[in-house]
Amino acid sequence: MEIILVLIFIAITVFTLHTILNQTPVEYKGSNKIKSTEEREHKYKNDGSKLLAGIITAKRRCWKCKKSTTVISIRLFNSIGRFEIDYKPKILYGVNDVPSTLLKKIQERFGFYKMIYNHTQKQKLIANTCEFCGSLQGDFYLYDEPDGPFFNIYRMKANVFIYDKDGELFYHEGK
């Protein structure tokens, strides 16, 4: 009986450590699910295009002008540029080299997602800015603060998708 309890304790400990280690952000955050429902629903279209990215939208109160501004998060489903996707989607943030074709497509609808100087990190990054005053909406506050709009990003679904067909990117609205 004691052996069984010890084995159960070890299994729970290993599972907990595995979960914690898989949620540690490095350059991007990734989903712990191998294939999300979201990806299965949108991965392939009948026209031969492939799902490249999903855009998750949220609202946030700007720290400077106090107006409610839209912010976005990008979930990559397929590799592009230096961002290699193996078996699980990646959330992009804190980067300065989103491939220009993808960034231009994103900026068609979300012009506030752009290259801006981050005084805290002392470098230029591609990030959300306020739609009204242009102030940087910092990634730390969006992703890492418990009341940030993307704190539970792994449980959020994209509502706009970008597909690639023969090198041409196009939008598709989610369900």
ROFIZA-929370 format. One record per atom (N, C-alpha, C): residue in one letter; y, z, x. Coordinates in pm, whole numbers, padded with zeros to 5 digits, always signed. Layout:
BEGIN
AYZX;...
% end
This chain:
BEGIN
M-00120+00000+00083;M+00000+00000+00000;M+00126+00000+00087;E+00125+00079+00195;E+00241+00084+00284;E+00263-00049+00352;I+00157-00119+00384;I+00169-00249+00451;I+00237-00349+00358;I+00201-00345+00231;I+00262-00436+00134;I+00412-00408+00121;L+00449-00282+00116;L+00592-00247+00107;L+00668-00291+00231;V+00608-00276+00348;V+00670-00319+00474;V+00689-00471+00472;L+00587-00544+00427;L+00596-00690+00422;L+00705-00735+00323;I+00714-00669+00210;I+00819-00701+00114;I+00956-00674+00173;F+00973-00561+00241;F+01100-00528+00306;F+01137-00633+00410;I+01041-00675+00491;I+01067-00777+00594;I+01106-00909+00528;A+01037-00948+00422;A+01069-01073+00353;A+01210-01071+00296;I+01249-00960+00234;I+01384-00949+00178;I+01488-00953+00289;T+01464-00886+00399;T+01556-00885+00512;T+01573-01024+00570;V+01463-01096+00590;V+01470-01231+00646;V+01546-01323+00550;F+01518-01315+00421;F+01588-01396+00322;F+01738-01367+00323;T+01775-01240+00328;T+01916-01201+00330;T+01986-01255+00455;L+01924-01239+00571;L+01983-01289+00695;L+01996-01441+00691;H+01895-01508+00640;H+01899-01654+00630;H+02017-01697+00542;T+02035-01630+00430;T+02144-01662+00338;T+02280-01639+00404;I+02296-01528+00471;I+02423-01496+00538;I+02453-01597+00648;L+02355-01628+00730;L+02376-01721+00841;L+02408-01861+00793;N+02349-01904+00684;N+02376-02038+00631;N+02512-02048+00566;Q+02578-01937+00538;Q+02710-01943+00475;Q+02822-01924+00576;T+02790-01913+00703;T+02893-01896+00805;T+02964-02028+00829;P+03096-02035+00807;P+03166-02161+00827;P+03190-02188+00975;V+03177-02312+01014;V+03215-02352+01148;V+03333-02448+01131;E+03306-02576+01136;E+03412-02673+01117;E+03421-02716+00972;Y+03314-02699+00901;Y+03307-02733+00761;Y+03213-02635+00696;K+03215-02631+00564;K+03120-02548+00492;K+03020-02640+00425;G+02896-02600+00419;G+02794-02682+00355;G+02724-02607+00245;S+02673-02682+00152;S+02599-02622+00042;S+02462-02578+00090;N+02409-02470+00036;N+02275-02425+00071;N+02169-02501-00006;K+02208-02578-00105;K+02112-02656-00182;K+02088-02788-00113;I+01964-02829-00104;I+01933-02956-00039;I+01986-03073-00120;K+01958-03076-00247;K+02012-03180-00335;K+02071-03112-00456;S+02200-03119-00470;S+02265-03055-00583;S+02248-03141-00708;T+02259-03080-00822;T+02254-03152-00948;T+02365-03256-00949;E+02480-03216-00899;E+02595-03304-00892;E+02562-03432-00815;E+02496-03414-00700;E+02463-03529-00618;E+02358-03616-00686;R+02258-03554-00748;R+02155-03632-00818;R+02216-03713-00931;E+02314-03657-00999;E+02376-03727-01111;E+02460-03846-01067;H+02515-03841-00946;H+02612-03943-00905;H+02573-04021-00780;K+02460-03991-00718;K+02425-04048-00588;K+02425-04201-00588;Y+02359-04261-00681;Y+02349-04407-00681;Y+02396-04464-00813;K+02465-04575-00803;K+02505-04648-00922;K+02424-04778-00922;N+02414-04839-01033;N+02334-04962-01045;N+02391-05080-00968;D+02514-05071-00925;D+02577-05184-00856;D+02557-05181-00704;G+02473-05091-00653;G+02446-05086-00509;G+02543-05002-00430;S+02636-04937-00495;S+02730-04852-00423;S+02667-04716-00396;K+02720-04647-00295;K+02668-04513-00264;K+02779-04410-00275;L+02740-04292-00317;L+02835-04182-00331;L+02878-04135-00193;L+03007-04135-00168;L+03060-04091-00039;L+03114-03949-00047;A+03198-03922-00147;A+03263-03791-00153;A+03292-03752-00298;G+03299-03622-00318;G+03341-03567-00446;G+03469-03488-00423;I+03560-03493-00516;I+03686-03420-00505;I+03688-03311-00612;I+03706-03190-00567;I+03712-03074-00655;I+03860-03037-00668;T+03909-03030-00791;T+04050-02999-00812;T+04065-02858-00869;A+04173-02795-00835;A+04204-02661-00886;A+04356-02645-00887;K+04401-02537-00946;K+04544-02503-00948;K+04565-02377-00865;R+04682-02369-00806;R+04719-02252-00727;R+04869-02233-00737;R+04912-02110-00734;R+05056-02081-00734;R+05107-02093-00591;C+05204-02178-00573;C+05261-02199-00439;C+05325-02070-00390;W+05300-02038-00266;W+05352-01915-00207;W+05503-01921-00190;K+05558-02043-00180;K+05701-02056-00152;K+05785-02076-00279;C+05753-02179-00358;C+05836-02207-00477;C+05782-02142-00604;K+05662-02084-00596;K+05599-02010-00708;K+05556-02099-00825;K+05560-02231-00810;K+05515-02321-00916;K+05364-02342-00905;S+05303-02378-01016;S+05159-02407-01017;S+05137-02547-00963;T+05065-02557-00853;T+05041-02685-00788;T+04892-02716-00782;T+04859-02842-00783;T+04720-02885-00772;T+04678-02880-00625;V+04556-02836-00600;V+04496-02840-00467;V+04358-02904-00482;I+04310-02966-00374;I+04181-03031-00380;I+04093-02987-00264;S+03964-03004-00283;S+03866-02982-00178;S+03776-03105-00175;I+03736-03147-00056;I+03656-03268-00039;I+03512-03229-00002;R+03417-03276-00082;R+03275-03256-00053;R+03215-03391-00013;L+03171-03401+00113;L+03108-03525+00160;L+02960-03524+00126;F+02913-03636+00072;F+02771-03652+00040;F+02701-03745+00138;N+02776-03835+00202;N+02719-03928+00299;N+02807-03931+00423;S+02747-03967+00535;S+02817-03968+00663;S+02931-04068+00663;I+03039-04027+00730;I+03154-04115+00752;I+03225-04067+00878;G+03263-04160+00964;G+03328-04123+01089;G+03241-04028+01170;R+03301-03921+01223;R+03226-03824+01302;R+03152-03722+01217;F+03172-03726+01087;F+03109-03629+00998;F+02971-03678+00956;E+02871-03627+01024;E+02732-03664+00996;E+02676-03572+00888;I+02621-03632+00785;I+02560-03556+00677;I+02410-03573+00692;D+02341-03463+00715;D+02197-03472+00731;D+02129-03461+00596;Y+02114-03344+00543;Y+02046-03328+00415;Y+02124-03246+00314;K+02241-03197+00349;K+02319-03121+00253;K+02467-03158+00263;P+02534-03163+00150;P+02677-03201+00150;P+02761-03103+00231;K+02875-03150+00279;K+02967-03069+00358;K+03102-03061+00288;I+03166-02945+00300;I+03302-02927+00250;I+03396-02942+00370;L+03491-03033+00361;L+03587-03055+00471;L+03708-02965+00455;Y+03739-02894+00560;Y+03868-02824+00565;Y+03895-02786+00709;G+04023-02769+00741;G+04061-02735+00877;G+04035-02847+00976;V+04045-02972+00932;V+04020-03086+01020;V+04146-03170+01033;N+04149-03251+01138;N+04265-03337+01158;N+04225-03483+01177;D+04100-03514+01148;D+04054-03650+01173;D+03966-03707+01061;V+04009-03691+00938;V+03940-03755+00827;V+03958-03906+00847;P+03850-03983+00839;P+03863-04129+00858;P+03973-04188+00770;S+04050-04278+00829;S+04170-04330+00761;S+04139-04398+00628;T+04027-04468+00617;T+03995-04534+00491;T+03975-04431+00379;L+03907-04322+00410;L+03884-04217+00311;L+04015-04145+00278;L+04093-04112+00382;L+04219-04042+00360;L+04315-04126+00274;K+04324-04256+00300;K+04411-04343+00220;K+04366-04346+00074;K+04235-04350+00053;K+04184-04352-00084;K+04216-04221-00155;I+04198-04110-00087;I+04230-03979-00145;I+04378-03971-00179;Q+04463-04019-00088;Q+04607-04010-00108;Q+04659-04102-00219;E+04580-04199-00261;E+04621-04282-00375;E+04645-04196-00498;R+04562-04094-00518;R+04574-04006-00634;R+04631-03869-00599;F+04607-03827-00477;F+04645-03692-00436;F+04734-03700-00312;G+04856-03746-00332;G+04950-03765-00222;G+04987-03637-00148;F+04963-03524-00209;F+04994-03395-00147;F+04889-03353-00045;Y+04780-03427-00032;Y+04675-03398+00068;Y+04704-03486+00188;K+04763-03425+00292;K+04814-03506+00403;K+04818-03428+00534;M+04850-03500+00640;M+04864-03440+00772;M+04994-03359+00774;I+04982-03233+00816;I+05099-03144+00822;I+05079-03046+00937;Y+05188-03003+00996;Y+05179-02907+01106;Y+05152-02767+01051;N+05050-02702+01105;N+05014-02566+01067;N+05067-02473+01176;H+05169-02395+01145;H+05232-02307+01244;H+05139-02194+01288;T+05049-02150+01202;T+04955-02044+01239;T+04857-02094+01344;Q+04803-02214+01323;Q+04705-02269+01415;Q+04769-02352+01526;K+04899-02375+01514;K+04976-02450+01613;K+04917-02589+01639;Q+04885-02657+01529;Q+04835-02794+01538;Q+04852-02865+01403;K+04843-02997+01407;K+04849-03074+01284;K+04711-03078+01221;L+04708-03060+01090;L+04583-03064+01015;L+04604-03143+00887;I+04496-03197+00832;I+04502-03260+00701;I+04475-03149+00601;A+04572-03127+00513;A+04563-03010+00424;A+04639-03036+00294;N+04621-02945+00202;N+04694-02946+00076;N+04837-02900+00098;T+04931-02965+00030;T+05069-02921+00031;T+05113-02907-00115;C+05216-02831-00137;C+05268-02813-00272;C+05323-02945-00325;E+05289-02977-00449;E+05339-03100-00512;E+05490-03098-00531;F+05549-02979-00536;F+05690-02965-00568;F+05779-02943-00447;C+05740-02852-00357;C+05827-02821-00242;C+05770-02870-00109;G+05646-02917-00107;G+05588-02971+00015;G+05533-02869+00113;S+05532-02741+00078;S+05483-02637+00169;S+05331-02642+00183;L+05284-02613+00302;L+05141-02608+00330;L+05075-02501+00243;Q+04965-02537+00180;Q+04883-02442+00106;Q+04763-02413+00195;G+04770-02309+00274;G+04675-02283+00381;G+04529-02272+00338;D+04441-02328+00422;D+04298-02325+00394;D+04242-02185+00385;F+04294-02092+00465;F+04243-01955+00459;F+04261-01899+00318;Y+04378-01918+00262;Y+04406-01866+00128;Y+04328-01941+00020;L+04299-02067+00043;L+04225-02146-00055;L+04075-02115-00054;Y+04018-02099+00065;Y+03872-02087+00079;Y+03821-01946+00108;D+03898-01866+00177;D+03844-01740+00227;D+03893-01614+00156;E+04000-01624+00081;E+04047-01509+00004;E+03969-01500-00127;P+03927-01381-00167;P+03849-01366-00291;P+03916-01424-00416;D+04049-01427-00420;D+04116-01485-00536;D+04161-01629-00511;G+04117-01688-00401;G+04150-01827-00371;G+04074-01923-00462;P+04133-02037-00496;P+04069-02129-00590;P+03936-02186-00542;F+03913-02191-00410;F+03788-02246-00359;F+03699-02141-00293;F+03722-02014-00325;F+03641-01907-00266;F+03493-01926-00299;N+03461-01967-00419;N+03321-01993-00459;N+03295-02143-00464;I+03337-02213-00361;I+03331-02359-00359;I+03190-02413-00381;Y+03088-02341-00339;Y+02950-02390-00351;Y+02904-02395-00496;R+02970-02324-00583;R+02934-02323-00724;R+03021-02416-00807;M+03117-02479-00744;M+03210-02567-00816;M+03161-02711-00810;K+03187-02784-00916;K+03148-02924-00922;K+03270-03013-00907;A+03249-03125-00842;A+03355-03224-00830;A+03378-03291-00965;N+03501-03331-00990;N+03530-03403-01114;N+03578-03545-01089;V+03599-03580-00963;V+03635-03716-00924;V+03545-03752-00806;F+03494-03875-00806;F+03403-03917-00699;F+03454-04044-00634;I+03425-04057-00505;I+03460-04177-00431;I+03330-04242-00385;Y+03314-04369-00422;Y+03196-04446-00386;Y+03234-04552-00282;D+03134-04594-00207;D+03150-04700-00108;D+03057-04815-00145;K+03116-04931-00162;K+03035-05051-00186;K+03082-05158-00090;D+02997-05190+00005;D+03027-05293+00105;D+03158-05266+00177;G+03185-05140+00212;G+03305-05104+00286;G+03430-05083+00202;E+03422-05111+00074;E+03535-05089-00017;E+03514-04957-00090;L+03615-04871-00089;L+03605-04742-00156;L+03669-04752-00294;F+03606-04687-00393;F+03663-04685-00527;F+03633-04552-00594;Y+03716-04518-00692;Y+03703-04393-00767;Y+03610-04408-00886;H+03547-04296-00921;H+03469-04285-01044;H+03491-04144-01097;E+03525-04134-01224;E+03548-04004-01284;E+03415-03935-01313;G+03412-03803-01294;G+03292-03726-01324;G+03277-03706-01473;K+03169-03633-01507;K+03141-03608-01649;K+03242-03515-01709;
% end
